[in-house]
């Protein structure tokens, strides 16, 4: 039995060797291709002169089909996506569009790598970009709602949650691009300590086309900001002008941009409550004022001019025309037509600023702020704290029989802040104009009754 088993084993080994010898080429080729596939799992292609089939092992049908469908779907969505208006000029790439909707409005979701928020926010903060591209940045629910109520045109809205988006009037966002982003991204690009989670890009508004809610409550009082360089002061002045019911606000060249983030925060929505015309020449300012009009200038003289009291200042300063360099409240440097905004610096006065150019000023009498000075359509000029009033402002006041409005303070106290002085004078002017309108109304009613 043992001998029989040994013979069978030998026979099997001989047959195996024969088979391996006959099919050696196929076996070797199979092993070679298998090793190649294990090293680099790619599809093997034969040259054009040879014919053969790929030896890549087939993958499961369900897995291959799923990957292809997903890849084709992403490619179609990316190819159909179009950049919003203005983004092509910024060099933004196409983005993947989601199918989310909020009350009928399509909402896009910002995926990782979407740099639209960072790029738009950074360029919207630049004054050069705002002037050339016509875009402004508004942050916060209240400011965005005020802009929408006034008729401003929204282009893109970034929000962190759907609840934040629903706080806005959605019926006015039909033409805007709505993008949902992470709150961390908004916090990174926000200017406030506690952001509300919503930022909007608007077209630069045209004051003549906006709808202001308090037009019927305004008084014939215009405010002229002359070279106001501090953003906080300008924003506060605009807020006071809106609260006092001014007809409009005119800004000369050299003032800080009205759409600066600091100005927007300090103004608290005043940009959308009354017309604001920025970067005007003095010739343009005269064309914006009603005719006839009386232009008064705010007196921000300080130091030795205050020590003698209001009566002495009224006599000494108004006695005769003088040069600009003799007044502490008038800039000796004339306003240039190409003047640009410079960074605010309370210590930026230089010798060139105080050079006496030899121009004589017209006679402008001084008057206490609480005396009667607003008896007709009136304009008030508030000068910057660094350089004071422009020569053109004083000349315009003399041409229209205006006066210097003096706010007396105790001795040894510096001049008032420009925003504080503006608030005092604006509300005093409103009180006098309302009293005049009330008196005129009574007289008109009395005349009608007499005729009847």
C-alpha positions in Angstrom: 0.0 0.0 0.0 2.8 2.4 0.8 4.5 1.6 -2.5 1.3 2.4 -4.3 0.9 5.8 -2.6 4.5 6.7 -3.5 4.0 5.9 -7.1 0.8 8.0 -7.3 2.6 11.0 -5.8 5.4 10.7 -8.3 2.9 10.5 -11.1 1.1 13.7 -10.0 4.4 15.6 -9.7 5.4 14.6 -13.2 2.1 15.7 -14.7 2.3 19.0 -12.9 5.7 19.7 -14.3 4.5 18.9 -17.8 1.5 21.2 -17.5 3.7 24.0 -16.1 6.2 23.5 -19.0 3.5 23.6 -21.7 1.7 26.8 -20.3 4.8 28.5 -19.0 4.3 31.6 -21.2 0.7 32.2 -20.1 1.5 31.7 -16.4 4.5 34.0 -16.4 2.5 36.7 -18.3 -0.3 36.5 -15.8 2.0 36.8 -12.9 3.8 39.8 -14.5 0.6 41.7 -15.1 -0.8 40.9 -11.7 2.4 42.3 -10.1 2.1 45.4 -12.2 -1.4 46.0 -11.2 -0.5 45.7 -7.6 2.3 48.2 -7.9 0.3 50.8 -9.8 -3.5 50.2 -10.2 -4.0 51.9 -13.6 -5.4 50.7 -16.8 -2.9 49.0 -19.1 -3.0 50.2 -22.8 -1.3 48.2 -25.6 0.5 50.1 -28.4 -1.3 50.6 -31.7 0.7 47.9 -33.4 -0.4 45.3 -30.9 -3.9 44.1 -30.1 -5.1 42.9 -26.8 -7.4 43.6 -24.0 -6.8 45.4 -20.8 -5.9 43.2 -18.0 -7.2 45.6 -15.3 -9.6 43.6 -13.1 -13.1 44.9 -13.3 -14.5 46.9 -10.4 -17.9 46.3 -8.9 -20.6 47.9 -11.2 -22.4 49.7 -8.4 -19.3 51.5 -7.0 -18.1 52.7 -10.4 -21.5 54.0 -11.4 -21.9 55.9 -8.1 -18.6 57.7 -8.5 -19.3 58.6 -12.1 -22.8 60.0 -11.3 -21.5 62.1 -8.4 -18.6 63.5 -10.5 -20.9 64.3 -13.4 -23.4 66.0 -11.1 -20.8 68.3 -9.6 -19.4 69.1 -13.0 -22.8 70.2 -14.3 -23.6 72.3 -11.2 -20.2 74.0 -11.5 -20.6 74.7 -15.2 -24.1 76.2 -14.8 -23.1 78.4 -11.9 -22.6 82.0 -12.8 -20.8 84.6 -10.8 -22.9 87.5 -9.3 -22.9 90.9 -10.8 -19.6 92.6 -10.3 -17.7 89.5 -9.3 -16.2 88.9 -12.7 -14.3 92.2 -12.3 -12.9 91.0 -9.0 -11.6 87.8 -10.5 -13.7 85.4 -8.4 -14.0 81.8 -9.6 -17.2 79.9 -10.2 -18.8 78.4 -7.1 -21.0 75.4 -6.4 -24.7 76.4 -6.1 -26.9 74.7 -3.5 -30.7 74.2 -3.9 -31.7 75.7 -0.5 -34.6 78.1 -0.5 -36.0 80.4 2.2 -39.6 81.6 1.5 -39.1 81.3 -2.2 -35.7 82.9 -2.4 -32.8 80.8 -3.6 -30.0 80.7 -1.0 -26.4 79.7 -1.8 -24.1 78.0 0.6 -20.5 79.0 0.9 -18.4 75.9 0.8 -14.8 75.7 2.1 -12.5 77.8 -0.1 -15.2 80.3 -1.1 -13.5 83.7 -0.8 -16.3 85.9 -1.9 -16.9 87.3 1.6 -13.3 88.1 2.3 -12.7 89.7 -1.1 -15.9 91.8 -1.2 -15.6 93.0 2.3 -11.9 94.0 1.9 -12.6 95.9 -1.3 -15.8 97.5 -0.1 -13.8 99.1 2.8 -11.6 100.9 0.3 -12.7 104.4 -0.6 -11.1 104.1 -4.0 -13.1 100.9 -4.7 -16.4 102.6 -3.5 -15.9 105.5 -5.9 -14.8 103.5 -8.9 -17.0 100.4 -8.6 -20.0 102.0 -6.9 -20.4 99.5 -4.0 -20.8 100.1 -0.2 -20.7 97.8 2.7 -23.5 97.8 5.4 -23.4 95.6 8.5 -26.2 94.9 10.9 -29.9 94.3 10.6 -31.0 97.9 11.5 -28.7 99.6 9.0 -29.6 97.1 6.2 -33.3 97.6 6.9 -33.0 101.4 6.7 -31.3 101.1 3.4 -33.9 98.8 2.0 -36.7 101.0 3.2 -35.1 104.0 1.5 -34.9 102.2 -1.8 -31.2 101.3 -1.9 -30.3 98.5 -4.3 -28.9 95.3 -2.6 -26.4 93.2 -4.6 -25.2 90.5 -2.1 -26.2 89.5 1.4 -24.1 87.3 3.6 -25.8 85.7 6.7 -24.9 83.1 9.3 -28.3 81.6 10.1 -31.7 81.6 8.4 -33.2 83.4 11.4 -30.9 86.3 10.7 -32.0 86.4 7.1 -35.7 86.3 8.0 -35.3 89.5 10.1 -34.8 91.4 6.9 -37.6 92.4 4.5 -37.3 89.4 2.1 -39.6 91.0 -0.5 -36.9 93.6 -1.2 -34.2 91.0 -1.7 -35.6 89.3 -4.8 -32.7 90.6 -7.0 -29.9 90.1 -4.5 -27.6 87.1 -4.1 -28.1 85.4 -0.7 -25.1 83.5 0.6 -25.0 81.5 3.8 -21.6 81.5 5.5 -20.2 80.5 8.8 -20.5 82.9 11.7 -16.7 82.6 12.2 -16.1 84.0 8.7 -18.4 87.0 9.4 -16.8 87.6 12.8 -13.4 87.5 11.1 -14.3 90.3 8.6 -16.6 92.3 10.8 -15.6 95.7 12.2 -17.7 95.4 15.4 -16.9 93.5 18.6 -20.2 91.6 18.6 -21.3 91.1 15.0 -25.0 90.4 14.3 -24.2 87.8 11.6 -25.4 89.7 8.5 -23.4 91.8 6.0 -24.7 93.3 2.8 -23.1 94.8 -0.3 -25.2 97.6 -1.9 -24.9 99.8 -4.9 -23.7 103.3 -4.1 -27.0 105.2 -3.4 -28.0 108.3 -5.3 -29.4 110.8 -2.8 -31.8 112.2 -5.3 -33.4 108.8 -5.9 -33.8 107.6 -2.3 -37.1 107.8 -0.4 -36.6 109.5 3.0 -39.2 108.8 5.7 -39.0 112.2 7.5 -39.3 114.6 4.5 -42.6 116.0 5.8 -41.0 116.9 9.2 -38.0 118.7 7.9 -37.3 122.5 8.3 -35.7 124.8 5.8 -32.2 124.3 7.4 -29.2 123.0 5.5 -26.0 121.8 7.1 -22.6 122.3 5.4 -19.7 120.3 6.7 -16.4 122.1 5.9 -13.4 119.8 6.0 -14.6 117.5 8.8 -11.9 114.8 9.0 -12.7 112.8 12.0 -15.1 109.8 11.1 -16.6 109.8 14.6 -17.4 113.5 14.5 -18.9 113.4 11.0 -21.1 110.4 11.9 -22.4 112.2 15.0 -23.0 115.4 13.1 -25.1 113.5 10.5 -27.1 111.9 13.3 -27.8 115.3 14.8 -28.8 116.7 11.5 -31.3 113.9 10.9 -32.7 114.3 14.5 -33.0 118.1 14.0 -34.9 117.6 10.7 -32.4 119.3 8.4 -33.4 119.6 4.8 -30.1 118.2 3.5 -26.4 117.9 4.3 -23.6 119.2 2.0 -20.0 118.0 2.4 -17.0 119.8 0.9 -14.0 118.1 -0.6 -11.6 117.1 2.1 -14.2 115.7 4.4 -14.0 112.0 5.4 -16.0 109.7 3.2 -19.6 109.4 4.4 -19.6 105.6 3.7 -16.6 104.8 6.0 -17.5 102.0 8.5 -16.9 104.3 11.5 -19.1 107.1 10.0 -21.9 104.6 9.3 -21.8 103.3 12.9 -21.7 106.8 14.4 -24.5 108.1 12.2 -27.0 105.3 13.2 -28.8 105.2 9.9 -28.8 109.0 9.2 -27.6 108.3 5.7 -31.0 107.0 4.8 -33.1 109.7 6.6 -32.0 112.8 4.8 -30.1 113.7 1.5 -26.3 113.8 1.9 -24.2 115.2 -1.0 -20.5 114.5 -0.6 -17.3 116.0 -2.2 -18.8 119.3 -3.4 -17.0 122.4 -4.6 -18.2 125.7 -3.2 -19.8 126.6 -6.5 -21.7 123.3 -6.3 -22.7 124.1 -2.7 -24.3 127.4 -3.7 -26.3 125.6 -6.5 -27.7 123.1 -3.9 -28.8 125.9 -1.5 -32.3 127.5 -1.9 -32.6 131.1 -3.1 -32.7 133.3 -1.1 -30.7 131.7 1.7 -28.7 133.1 4.7 -25.5 131.2 5.5 -24.2 131.4 9.0 -20.9 130.0 10.3 -20.1 128.4 13.6 -17.5 130.2 15.7 -15.1 127.8 17.2 -12.5 130.4 18.4 -10.8 129.5 21.6 -8.1 130.6 24.1 -7.6 134.3 24.5 -10.6 135.2 22.4 -12.9 133.7 25.0 -11.3 135.3 28.1 -12.8 138.7 27.5 -16.4 137.4 27.4 -18.9 137.3 24.7 -19.5 141.1 24.6 -15.8 141.9 24.0 -15.5 139.2 21.4 -18.6 140.7 19.7 -17.0 144.1 19.6 -13.4 143.4 18.9 -13.7 140.7 16.2 -16.5 142.4 14.3 -14.9 145.9 14.3 -13.3 145.7 10.8 -12.4 143.2 8.1 -9.1 141.4 8.7 -6.9 138.8 7.2 -7.6 135.1 7.6 -4.4 134.6 9.6 -5.8 137.0 12.3 -8.6 134.6 13.1 -8.2 131.5 15.0 -11.4 130.1 13.6 -10.6 130.6 9.9 -8.0 128.6 7.9 -5.5 130.7 6.1 -5.2 128.1 3.3 -7.8 128.3 0.6 -9.6 125.1 -0.3 -8.2 123.4 -3.4 -10.6 121.9 -6.0 -8.6 118.7 -6.0 -8.5 118.4 -2.2 -8.6 114.8 -1.0 -9.4 113.5 2.5 -6.4 113.2 4.8 -6.2 111.1 7.9 -7.4 113.0 11.0 -4.7 114.2 13.2 -5.3 116.8 15.9 -1.6 117.7 15.9 -1.2 117.9 12.1 -1.1 121.7 11.9 2.0 122.8 10.0 3.6 126.1 9.3 2.3 126.1 5.8 -1.3 125.8 7.1 -0.9 129.0 9.1 0.7 131.1 6.4 -1.2 134.3 5.8 -2.2 134.4 2.1 -3.2 138.1 2.4 -6.9 137.6 1.5 -9.2 140.0 3.3 -12.4 138.7 4.8 -15.8 140.4 4.6 -17.5 141.8 7.6 -19.2 139.0 9.5 -20.8 140.1 12.8 -20.9 137.9 15.8 -24.1 136.8 17.4 -24.9 134.6 20.4 -26.4 131.3 19.4 -29.6 131.7 21.3 -30.5 135.1 19.7 -32.7 135.2 16.7 -30.8 134.2 13.6 -32.9 131.6 11.8 -35.7 133.7 10.3 -35.7 132.4 6.7 -34.2 129.5 4.8 -30.9 129.0 6.5 -27.6 127.2 6.0 -25.1 126.5 8.8 -21.4 125.8 8.2 -19.5 123.6 10.7 -15.7 123.7 10.3 -13.2 121.0 11.1 -11.4 121.1 14.4 -7.9 121.0 12.9 -8.0 123.7 10.3 -11.2 125.6 11.0 -13.5 127.2 8.5 -12.5 127.7 4.8 -12.1 131.1 3.4 -14.9 130.3 1.0 -17.3 129.7 3.9 -16.7 133.1 5.4 -17.0 134.8 2.0 -20.3 133.0 1.4 -21.6 134.1 4.8 -20.6 137.7 4.1 -22.3 137.5 0.6 -25.6 136.3 2.1 -25.6 138.7 5.2 -24.8 135.8 7.5 -23.3 135.9 11.0 -20.9 134.2 13.3 -22.8 132.1 15.8 -20.9 132.2 19.1 -21.4 129.7 21.9 -19.9 131.2 25.0 -18.0 128.9 27.4 -16.2 129.6 30.7 -12.7 131.0 30.5 -9.7 128.7 30.2 -11.8 126.0 28.4 -10.9 124.9 24.9 -13.4 125.1 22.1 -16.3 122.7 21.9 -16.2 119.5 19.9 -17.4 120.2 16.3 -20.2 117.6 16.7 -21.3 119.1 20.0 -21.4 122.6 18.6 -23.3 121.4 15.6 -26.0 119.7 17.8 -26.5 122.9 19.8 -26.8 125.2 16.8 -29.0 122.8 14.8 -31.6 122.3 17.5 -31.6 126.0 18.3 -32.1 126.8 14.6 -34.9 124.2 14.4 -36.6 125.8 17.4 -36.5 129.3 15.9 -37.7 128.1 12.5 -40.6 126.1 14.0 -41.6 129.2 16.0 -41.5 131.3 12.9 -43.6 128.8 10.9 -46.1 128.6 13.7 -46.4 132.4 13.9 -46.7 132.6 10.1 -49.5 130.0 10.2 -51.4 132.0 12.8 -51.1 135.2 10.8 -52.3 133.4 7.7 -55.3 132.0 9.5 -56.1 135.4 11.0 -56.1 137.0 7.5 -58.3 134.3 6.1 -60.8 134.8 9.0 -60.8 138.6 8.4 -61.6 138.1 4.7 -64.4 135.6 5.5 
